């Protein structure tokens, strides 16, 4: 009986250590600078928009969905930050991970002051390519003026944390 308990305890400790090591390695990779790949997605009226349109700006690319409460919660902060940093070379870009209709309906009631692109399944694949290993929604990447992804953030982003991240990139 004691031997079984010791084996179970050892297994639980090994599992906890494995999870901790994996999380540490994910966090280490999470903020290693890497180049933003070239991509294009349709906007709300179907025109293809290339990410290169915003080359030379600090980009905050947010993967979101209308059905996602944390996504809807952070959007007003993104609107405020876009307004605050617009003249300083910062561009927020929303990539909706769903079809056009619910996005247009949402935007009719909640206007957004930055471009919204329709990602659908392509957006999910793009988020994974940009480091979203856990398929988190929302998922945000911050890109410096040189086109390097400098931060990947699964889950809701805090307004002040994001502002503190953007400010040093403006110089």
Secondary structure, 3 states (H helix, E strand, C coil): CHHHHHHHHHHHHHHHHHHHHHHHHHHHHHCCCEECCCCEEEECCCCEEEHHHHCCCEEEEEEECCCCHHHHHHHHHHHHHHHHHHHHCEEEEEEECCCHHHHHHHHHHCCCCCEEEECHHHHHHHHHHCCCCCCCCCEEEEECCCCEEEEEEECCCCHHHHHHHHHHHHC
